């Protein structure tokens, strides 16, 4: 049977919050990257990519909030500093100087990275009977996998 946040052991909470914080860091860096690319994309695919990148950063902004709120449900601190996010994130920031194809490829790799991070979080949540965190991570995987599919389709 699944446990509520209040019933999870302190050591398990710490492990879960570590995974949530990693996902939050990567999602936050990706949010800004997608917004940066939204501002700077040019070329024949401007319209659809401008719109897609906006959908991504809006989705990711909401995802950040959900991840941070889950951390708070464990009565832990939700990190909010980009300096910390950048230091720990496997997703790296970008200066926005790239052509559309490079932007797509960069965002695609990041979507896959975030899905991998969230998959690891699902495993941790399963180990500790935390269905709520597992459900959150699964929903976020679905969102990132969908964006990866959309980006991949642009490269074909």
C-alpha positions as CSV (number, residue, x, y, z in Angstrom):
1,X,0.0,0.0,0.0
2,X,1.3,3.5,-0.8
3,X,2.3,6.0,1.8
4,X,1.4,9.6,2.3
5,X,4.3,12.1,2.4
6,X,3.9,12.4,6.2
7,X,4.3,8.6,6.7
8,X,7.5,8.2,4.7
9,X,10.6,7.6,6.8
10,X,13.0,10.6,7.0
11,X,15.8,8.8,5.2
12,X,13.4,7.9,2.4
13,X,12.2,11.5,2.3
14,X,15.7,12.7,1.8
15,X,16.3,10.3,-1.1
16,X,13.0,11.3,-2.7
17,X,13.7,15.0,-2.3
18,X,17.1,14.6,-3.8
19,X,15.5,13.0,-6.9
20,X,12.8,15.7,-7.0
21,X,15.4,18.4,-6.7
22,X,17.4,16.9,-9.6
23,X,14.3,16.8,-11.8
24,X,13.5,20.4,-10.7
25,X,17.0,21.6,-11.6
26,X,16.9,20.0,-15.0
27,X,13.4,21.2,-15.7
28,X,14.2,24.7,-14.7
29,X,17.3,25.0,-16.9
30,X,15.3,23.5,-19.8
31,X,12.4,25.9,-19.3
32,X,14.8,28.9,-19.7
33,X,16.5,27.2,-22.7
34,X,13.2,26.6,-24.5
35,X,12.2,30.2,-23.8
36,X,15.5,31.5,-25.1
37,X,15.1,29.5,-28.3
38,X,11.5,30.7,-28.5
39,X,12.8,34.3,-28.6
40,X,15.7,33.6,-31.0
41,X,14.5,31.0,-33.5
42,X,14.5,32.2,-37.1
43,X,14.1,30.7,-40.6
44,X,11.4,29.0,-42.6
45,X,10.2,27.0,-39.5
46,X,9.9,30.1,-37.3
47,X,6.1,29.9,-36.8
48,X,5.7,26.3,-35.8
49,X,9.0,26.2,-33.7
50,X,8.2,29.5,-32.0
51,X,4.8,28.0,-31.0
52,X,6.3,24.6,-30.0
53,X,9.0,26.2,-27.9
54,X,6.4,28.3,-26.1
55,X,4.3,25.2,-25.4
56,X,7.4,23.6,-23.9
57,X,8.4,26.3,-21.6
58,X,4.9,26.9,-20.4
59,X,4.5,23.1,-19.7
60,X,7.9,23.0,-18.0
61,X,7.1,26.1,-15.8
62,X,4.1,24.3,-14.5
63,X,6.2,21.1,-14.1
64,X,8.6,23.0,-11.9
65,X,5.8,24.1,-9.7
66,X,4.5,20.6,-9.3
67,X,8.0,19.2,-8.4
68,X,8.7,22.0,-5.9
69,X,5.3,21.5,-4.3
70,X,5.9,17.8,-3.9
71,X,9.2,18.7,-2.1
72,X,7.3,21.0,0.2
73,X,4.8,18.1,1.0
74,X,7.8,16.4,2.5
75,X,8.3,19.5,4.7
76,X,11.7,20.1,2.9
77,X,13.2,23.1,1.3
78,X,12.5,23.6,-2.4
79,X,15.6,25.0,-4.0
80,X,15.0,28.1,-6.2
81,X,18.4,29.4,-7.2
82,X,19.5,29.1,-10.8
83,X,23.1,28.9,-9.7
84,X,22.4,25.7,-7.8
85,X,20.3,24.4,-10.7
86,X,23.1,25.1,-13.2
87,X,25.7,23.4,-11.0
88,X,23.8,20.2,-10.6
89,X,21.8,19.9,-13.8
90,X,22.8,17.5,-16.6
91,X,20.8,19.9,-18.8
92,X,23.1,22.8,-19.7
93,X,22.1,26.3,-20.6
94,X,22.5,27.8,-24.1
95,X,23.2,31.3,-25.3
96,X,20.5,31.0,-28.0
97,X,23.0,31.5,-30.9
98,X,22.0,28.4,-33.0
99,X,20.1,27.6,-36.1
100,X,16.7,25.9,-35.8
101,X,18.0,22.4,-36.3
102,X,20.6,22.8,-33.6
103,X,18.0,24.2,-31.3
104,X,15.7,21.2,-31.9
105,X,18.6,18.7,-31.4
106,X,19.6,20.4,-28.1
107,X,16.0,20.4,-26.8
108,X,15.5,16.8,-27.9
109,X,18.6,15.6,-26.0
110,X,17.4,17.5,-22.9
111,X,13.9,16.1,-23.0
112,X,15.4,12.6,-23.1
113,X,17.7,13.5,-20.2
114,X,14.9,14.8,-18.1
115,X,12.8,11.6,-18.8
116,X,15.8,9.5,-17.7
117,X,16.1,11.5,-14.4
118,X,12.4,11.2,-13.8
119,X,12.5,7.4,-14.5
120,X,15.1,7.1,-11.8
121,X,12.8,9.1,-9.5
122,X,10.0,6.6,-10.3
123,X,12.2,3.7,-9.2
124,X,13.1,5.5,-5.9
125,X,9.4,6.3,-5.3
126,X,8.5,2.6,-5.9
127,X,11.2,1.5,-3.5
128,X,9.6,3.6,-0.8
129,X,5.9,3.1,-1.6
130,X,5.5,6.7,-2.6
131,X,2.8,6.5,-5.2
132,X,2.2,10.2,-5.4
133,X,5.8,11.0,-6.3
134,X,5.7,8.1,-8.8
135,X,2.5,9.4,-10.4
136,X,4.0,12.9,-10.6
137,X,7.2,11.6,-12.2
138,X,5.3,9.4,-14.6
139,X,3.1,12.3,-15.7
140,X,6.2,14.5,-16.3
141,X,7.9,11.6,-18.2
142,X,4.8,11.5,-20.5
143,X,5.1,15.3,-21.1
144,X,8.8,15.2,-21.9
145,X,8.5,12.1,-24.0
146,X,5.8,13.8,-26.0
147,X,7.9,16.9,-26.6
148,X,10.8,14.6,-27.6
149,X,8.6,12.9,-30.2
150,X,7.5,16.3,-31.6
151,X,11.1,17.5,-31.8
152,X,12.3,14.3,-33.3
153,X,9.6,14.6,-36.0
154,X,11.1,18.0,-37.0
155,X,14.5,16.4,-37.6
156,X,13.2,13.8,-40.1
